[in-house]
Amino acid sequence: MTVAEVSSVMRVSKMTVYRLVHSGHLPAIRVGRSFRVPEQSVHEYLRDSASIESLDRP
């Protein structure tokens, strides 16, 4: 998926996706000057972040 597609799925800005990629929280492959993020990685990130949020709630 492109950064734009990921940002649409996650409902965040493209800059947020770039930050996640550069920090290593979201794995991506560099293709030329752009990044491609495996769709499975996006779903895993969303699932993991949702489970962390549920742990933070009392």
Gaussian input, Z-matrix of N, CA and C with variables (Angstrom, degrees):
# hf/3-21g

backbone

0 1
 N
 C     1     B1
 C     2     B2     1     A1
 N     3     B3     2     A2     1     D1
 C     4     B4     3     A3     2     D2
 C     5     B5     4     A4     3     D3
 N     6     B6     5     A5     4     D4
 C     7     B7     6     A6     5     D5
 C     8     B8     7     A7     6     D6
 N     9     B9     8     A8     7     D7
 C    10    B10     9     A9     8     D8
 C    11    B11    10    A10     9     D9
 N    12    B12    11    A11    10    D10
 C    13    B13    12    A12    11    D11
 C    14    B14    13    A13    12    D12
 N    15    B15    14    A14    13    D13
 C    16    B16    15    A15    14    D14
 C    17    B17    16    A16    15    D15
 N    18    B18    17    A17    16    D16
 C    19    B19    18    A18    17    D17
 C    20    B20    19    A19    18    D18
 N    21    B21    20    A20    19    D19
 C    22    B22    21    A21    20    D20
 C    23    B23    22    A22    21    D21
 N    24    B24    23    A23    22    D22
 C    25    B25    24    A24    23    D23
 C    26    B26    25    A25    24    D24
 N    27    B27    26    A26    25    D25
 C    28    B28    27    A27    26    D26
 C    29    B29    28    A28    27    D27
 N    30    B30    29    A29    28    D28
 C    31    B31    30    A30    29    D29
 C    32    B32    31    A31    30    D30
 N    33    B33    32    A32    31    D31
 C    34    B34    33    A33    32    D32
 C    35    B35    34    A34    33    D33
 N    36    B36    35    A35    34    D34
 C    37    B37    36    A36    35    D35
 C    38    B38    37    A37    36    D36
 N    39    B39    38    A38    37    D37
 C    40    B40    39    A39    38    D38
 C    41    B41    40    A40    39    D39
 N    42    B42    41    A41    40    D40
 C    43    B43    42    A42    41    D41
 C    44    B44    43    A43    42    D42
 N    45    B45    44    A44    43    D43
 C    46    B46    45    A45    44    D44
 C    47    B47    46    A46    45    D45
 N    48    B48    47    A47    46    D46
 C    49    B49    48    A48    47    D47
 C    50    B50    49    A49    48    D48
 N    51    B51    50    A50    49    D49
 C    52    B52    51    A51    50    D50
 C    53    B53    52    A52    51    D51
 N    54    B54    53    A53    52    D52
 C    55    B55    54    A54    53    D53
 C    56    B56    55    A55    54    D54
 N    57    B57    56    A56    55    D55
 C    58    B58    57    A57    56    D56
 C    59    B59    58    A58    57    D57
 N    60    B60    59    A59    58    D58
 C    61    B61    60    A60    59    D59
 C    62    B62    61    A61    60    D60
 N    63    B63    62    A62    61    D61
 C    64    B64    63    A63    62    D62
 C    65    B65    64    A64    63    D63
 N    66    B66    65    A65    64    D64
 C    67    B67    66    A66    65    D65
 C    68    B68    67    A67    66    D66
 N    69    B69    68    A68    67    D67
 C    70    B70    69    A69    68    D68
 C    71    B71    70    A70    69    D69
 N    72    B72    71    A71    70    D70
 C    73    B73    72    A72    71    D71
 C    74    B74    73    A73    72    D72
 N    75    B75    74    A74    73    D73
 C    76    B76    75    A75    74    D74
 C    77    B77    76    A76    75    D75
 N    78    B78    77    A77    76    D76
 C    79    B79    78    A78    77    D77
 C    80    B80    79    A79    78    D78
 N    81    B81    80    A80    79    D79
 C    82    B82    81    A81    80    D80
 C    83    B83    82    A82    81    D81
 N    84    B84    83    A83    82    D82
 C    85    B85    84    A84    83    D83
 C    86    B86    85    A85    84    D84
 N    87    B87    86    A86    85    D85
 C    88    B88    87    A87    86    D86
 C    89    B89    88    A88    87    D87
 N    90    B90    89    A89    88    D88
 C    91    B91    90    A90    89    D89
 C    92    B92    91    A91    90    D90
 N    93    B93    92    A92    91    D91
 C    94    B94    93    A93    92    D92
 C    95    B95    94    A94    93    D93
 N    96    B96    95    A95    94    D94
 C    97    B97    96    A96    95    D95
 C    98    B98    97    A97    96    D96
 N    99    B99    98    A98    97    D97
 C   100   B100    99    A99    98    D98
 C   101   B101   100   A100    99    D99
 N   102   B102   101   A101   100   D100
 C   103   B103   102   A102   101   D101
 C   104   B104   103   A103   102   D102
 N   105   B105   104   A104   103   D103
 C   106   B106   105   A105   104   D104
 C   107   B107   106   A106   105   D105
 N   108   B108   107   A107   106   D106
 C   109   B109   108   A108   107   D107
 C   110   B110   109   A109   108   D108
 N   111   B111   110   A110   109   D109
 C   112   B112   111   A111   110   D110
 C   113   B113   112   A112   111   D111
 N   114   B114   113   A113   112   D112
 C   115   B115   114   A114   113   D113
 C   116   B116   115   A115   114   D114
 N   117   B117   116   A116   115   D115
 C   118   B118   117   A117   116   D116
 C   119   B119   118   A118   117   D117
 N   120   B120   119   A119   118   D118
 C   121   B121   120   A120   119   D119
 C   122   B122   121   A121   120   D120
 N   123   B123   122   A122   121   D121
 C   124   B124   123   A123   122   D122
 C   125   B125   124   A124   123   D123
 N   126   B126   125   A125   124   D124
 C   127   B127   126   A126   125   D125
 C   128   B128   127   A127   126   D126
 N   129   B129   128   A128   127   D127
 C   130   B130   129   A129   128   D128
 C   131   B131   130   A130   129   D129
 N   132   B132   131   A131   130   D130
 C   133   B133   132   A132   131   D131
 C   134   B134   133   A133   132   D132
 N   135   B135   134   A134   133   D133
 C   136   B136   135   A135   134   D134
 C   137   B137   136   A136   135   D135
 N   138   B138   137   A137   136   D136
 C   139   B139   138   A138   137   D137
 C   140   B140   139   A139   138   D138
 N   141   B141   140   A140   139   D139
 C   142   B142   141   A141   140   D140
 C   143   B143   142   A142   141   D141
 N   144   B144   143   A143   142   D142
 C   145   B145   144   A144   143   D143
 C   146   B146   145   A145   144   D144
 N   147   B147   146   A146   145   D145
 C   148   B148   147   A147   146   D146
 C   149   B149   148   A148   147   D147
 N   150   B150   149   A149   148   D148
 C   151   B151   150   A150   149   D149
 C   152   B152   151   A151   150   D150
 N   153   B153   152   A152   151   D151
 C   154   B154   153   A153   152   D152
 C   155   B155   154   A154   153   D153
 N   156   B156   155   A155   154   D154
 C   157   B157   156   A156   155   D155
 C   158   B158   157   A157   156   D156
 N   159   B159   158   A158   157   D157
 C   160   B160   159   A159   158   D158
 C   161   B161   160   A160   159   D159
 N   162   B162   161   A161   160   D160
 C   163   B163   162   A162   161   D161
 C   164   B164   163   A163   162   D162
 N   165   B165   164   A164   163   D163
 C   166   B166   165   A165   164   D164
 C   167   B167   166   A166   165   D165
 N   168   B168   167   A167   166   D166
 C   169   B169   168   A168   167   D167
 C   170   B170   169   A169   168   D168
 N   171   B171   170   A170   169   D169
 C   172   B172   171   A171   170   D170
 C   173   B173   172   A172   171   D171

   B1=1.4437
   B2=1.5284
   B3=1.3040
   B4=1.4544
   B5=1.5286
   B6=1.3104
   B7=1.4635
   B8=1.5321
   B9=1.3183
   B10=1.4641
   B11=1.5287
   B12=1.3296
   B13=1.4645
   B14=1.5197
   B15=1.3259
   B16=1.4640
   B17=1.5268
   B18=1.3270
   B19=1.4619
   B20=1.5260
   B21=1.3175
   B22=1.4608
   B23=1.5276
   B24=1.3278
   B25=1.4661
   B26=1.5323
   B27=1.3316
   B28=1.4585
   B29=1.5290
   B30=1.3405
   B31=1.4679
   B32=1.5304
   B33=1.3307
   B34=1.4661
   B35=1.5276
   B36=1.3242
   B37=1.4637
   B38=1.5263
   B39=1.3358
   B40=1.4583
   B41=1.5180
   B42=1.3330
   B43=1.4605
   B44=1.5285
   B45=1.3172
   B46=1.4680
   B47=1.5145
   B48=1.3172
   B49=1.4641
   B50=1.5266
   B51=1.3391
   B52=1.4643
   B53=1.5266
   B54=1.3172
   B55=1.4774
   B56=1.5188
   B57=1.3305
   B58=1.4686
   B59=1.5275
   B60=1.3191
   B61=1.4633
   B62=1.5270
   B63=1.3294
   B64=1.4626
   B65=1.5283
   B66=1.3341
   B67=1.4633
   B68=1.5252
   B69=1.3376
   B70=1.4573
   B71=1.5190
   B72=1.3260
   B73=1.4615
   B74=1.5245
   B75=1.3314
   B76=1.4565
   B77=1.5248
   B78=1.3478
   B79=1.4607
   B80=1.5283
   B81=1.3205
   B82=1.4612
   B83=1.5147
   B84=1.3144
   B85=1.4582
   B86=1.5178
   B87=1.3145
   B88=1.4603
   B89=1.5228
   B90=1.3225
   B91=1.4587
   B92=1.5223
   B93=1.3194
   B94=1.4589
   B95=1.5165
   B96=1.3216
   B97=1.4631
   B98=1.5180
   B99=1.3295
   B100=1.4605
   B101=1.5272
   B102=1.3104
   B103=1.4570
   B104=1.5196
   B105=1.3186
   B106=1.4565
   B107=1.5222
   B108=1.3117
   B109=1.4546
   B110=1.5259
   B111=1.3383
   B112=1.4698
   B113=1.5299
   B114=1.3213
   B115=1.4625
   B116=1.5272
   B117=1.3219
   B118=1.4586
   B119=1.5313
   B120=1.3209
   B121=1.4669
   B122=1.5215
   B123=1.3236
   B124=1.4715
   B125=1.5199
   B126=1.3282
   B127=1.4615
   B128=1.5252
   B129=1.3294
   B130=1.4616
   B131=1.5235
   B132=1.3276
   B133=1.4653
   B134=1.5268
   B135=1.3289
   B136=1.4615
   B137=1.5251
   B138=1.3178
   B139=1.4641
   B140=1.5204
   B141=1.3380
   B142=1.4614
   B143=1.5240
   B144=1.3170
   B145=1.4537
   B146=1.5253
   B147=1.3256
   B148=1.4693
   B149=1.5182
   B150=1.3332
   B151=1.4609
   B152=1.5226
   B153=1.3136
   B154=1.4687
   B155=1.5257
   B156=1.3358
   B157=1.4645
   B158=1.5139
   B159=1.3269
   B160=1.4669
   B161=1.5184
   B162=1.3354
   B163=1.4605
   B164=1.5254
   B165=1.3283
   B166=1.4578
   B167=1.5174
   B168=1.3063
   B169=1.4647
   B170=1.5265
   B171=1.3279
   B172=1.4880
   B173=1.5062
   A1=108.64
   A2=116.38
   A3=120.02
   A4=109.47
   A5=116.00
   A6=120.78
   A7=109.66
   A8=117.48
   A9=120.83
   A10=111.37
   A11=117.13
   A12=120.42
   A13=111.18
   A14=116.57
   A15=120.57
   A16=110.38
   A17=116.56
   A18=119.62
   A19=110.99
   A20=117.03
   A21=120.56
   A22=111.27
   A23=116.93
   A24=121.60
   A25=110.69
   A26=115.96
   A27=120.51
   A28=112.96
   A29=115.43
   A30=121.91
   A31=111.60
   A32=113.83
   A33=121.80
   A34=107.14
   A35=116.25
   A36=119.65
   A37=110.30
   A38=115.35
   A39=119.80
   A40=110.34
   A41=118.30
   A42=121.46
   A43=110.94
   A44=117.10
   A45=120.79
   A46=110.75
   A47=117.14
   A48=120.84
   A49=109.53
   A50=117.41
   A51=120.34
   A52=110.75
   A53=117.82
   A54=120.89
   A55=110.99
   A56=116.88
   A57=120.54
   A58=110.90
   A59=116.79
   A60=121.08
   A61=109.95
   A62=117.14
   A63=120.50
   A64=112.54
   A65=117.27
   A66=119.97
   A67=111.81
   A68=116.68
   A69=120.03
   A70=113.87
   A71=117.90
   A72=120.77
   A73=112.63
   A74=115.68
   A75=120.90
   A76=108.04
   A77=117.43
   A78=120.06
   A79=111.90
   A80=115.96
   A81=120.60
   A82=109.74
   A83=114.62
   A84=122.02
   A85=107.22
   A86=115.54
   A87=120.45
   A88=109.39
   A89=116.85
   A90=122.30
   A91=106.72
   A92=115.73
   A93=119.20
   A94=109.50
   A95=116.39
   A96=120.83
   A97=112.47
   A98=117.63
   A99=120.46
   A100=110.52
   A101=115.48
   A102=121.76
   A103=109.72
   A104=115.44
   A105=122.40
   A106=106.81
   A107=115.31
   A108=121.32
   A109=107.95
   A110=117.35
   A111=118.69
   A112=110.59
   A113=116.72
   A114=121.39
   A115=111.23
   A116=116.58
   A117=120.94
   A118=111.13
   A119=117.19
   A120=121.52
   A121=111.38
   A122=116.05
   A123=119.96
   A124=109.56
   A125=117.18
   A126=120.87
   A127=111.60
   A128=117.19
   A129=120.50
   A130=110.92
   A131=116.99
   A132=120.41
   A133=110.74
   A134=116.66
   A135=119.97
   A136=111.25
   A137=117.29
   A138=120.54
   A139=111.17
   A140=115.88
   A141=120.08
   A142=111.82
   A143=118.10
   A144=120.22
   A145=110.22
   A146=117.67
   A147=120.78
   A148=110.90
   A149=117.37
   A150=119.85
   A151=111.07
   A152=117.99
   A153=121.03
   A154=110.36
   A155=116.62
   A156=120.03
   A157=110.95
   A158=118.11
   A159=120.12
   A160=110.83
   A161=118.67
   A162=121.24
   A163=111.74
   A164=116.81
   A165=121.09
   A166=112.51
   A167=117.26
   A168=120.56
   A169=110.35
   A170=116.18
   A171=119.23
   A172=113.24
   D1=146.78
   D2=176.41
   D3=-78.90
   D4=167.70
   D5=178.28
   D6=-61.05
   D7=-39.78
   D8=178.72
   D9=-63.10
   D10=-41.62
   D11=178.46
   D12=-65.90
   D13=-40.75
   D14=178.78
   D15=-63.62
   D16=-43.58
   D17=-179.58
   D18=-63.25
   D19=-34.52
   D20=177.86
   D21=-68.23
   D22=-43.60
   D23=-179.92
   D24=-65.87
   D25=-42.79
   D26=-176.86
   D27=-83.48
   D28=-12.36
   D29=-178.31
   D30=59.36
   D31=47.39
   D32=174.68
   D33=-132.75
   D34=172.15
   D35=179.28
   D36=-76.19
   D37=161.82
   D38=176.64
   D39=-62.65
   D40=-34.16
   D41=179.02
   D42=-61.97
   D43=-37.92
   D44=177.19
   D45=-63.47
   D46=-40.99
   D47=178.16
   D48=-63.69
   D49=-44.57
   D50=177.70
   D51=-59.56
   D52=-40.35
   D53=178.37
   D54=-63.13
   D55=-42.46
   D56=178.69
   D57=-64.12
   D58=-39.41
   D59=179.04
   D60=-66.44
   D61=-48.91
   D62=-176.88
   D63=-67.50
   D64=-29.88
   D65=179.11
   D66=-80.36
   D67=-12.41
   D68=179.19
   D69=91.43
   D70=0.17
   D71=179.47
   D72=-73.37
   D73=-24.70
   D74=179.76
   D75=-127.80
   D76=109.54
   D77=-177.97
   D78=-65.08
   D79=140.22
   D80=179.55
   D81=-147.78
   D82=159.37
   D83=178.69
   D84=-114.68
   D85=133.10
   D86=178.76
   D87=-82.14
   D88=124.92
   D89=177.05
   D90=-122.52
   D91=101.50
   D92=-174.70
   D93=66.15
   D94=-120.25
   D95=179.39
   D96=-101.35
   D97=2.97
   D98=-177.99
   D99=-117.28
   D100=172.73
   D101=179.26
   D102=-114.34
   D103=148.65
   D104=171.20
   D105=-123.86
   D106=131.72
   D107=-179.15
   D108=-111.73
   D109=126.00
   D110=177.67
   D111=-61.20
   D112=136.13
   D113=-177.69
   D114=-57.48
   D115=-38.30
   D116=179.16
   D117=-60.76
   D118=-37.49
   D119=179.38
   D120=-64.72
   D121=-37.78
   D122=178.65
   D123=-64.64
   D124=-47.13
   D125=-179.32
   D126=-64.29
   D127=-39.02
   D128=177.43
   D129=-64.72
   D130=-42.48
   D131=179.12
   D132=-61.82
   D133=-45.08
   D134=179.52
   D135=-64.63
   D136=-41.59
   D137=178.76
   D138=-63.48
   D139=-45.43
   D140=-179.04
   D141=-66.47
   D142=-39.67
   D143=-179.40
   D144=-70.22
   D145=-33.10
   D146=176.79
   D147=-67.88
   D148=-37.80
   D149=179.60
   D150=-71.45
   D151=-31.84
   D152=176.65
   D153=-69.05
   D154=-40.16
   D155=177.85
   D156=-62.85
   D157=-38.67
   D158=-179.48
   D159=-69.23
   D160=-27.28
   D161=176.61
   D162=-73.36
   D163=-28.66
   D164=-178.35
   D165=-75.48
   D166=-20.45
   D167=-178.15
   D168=-82.84
   D169=142.59
   D170=179.54
   D171=-72.03

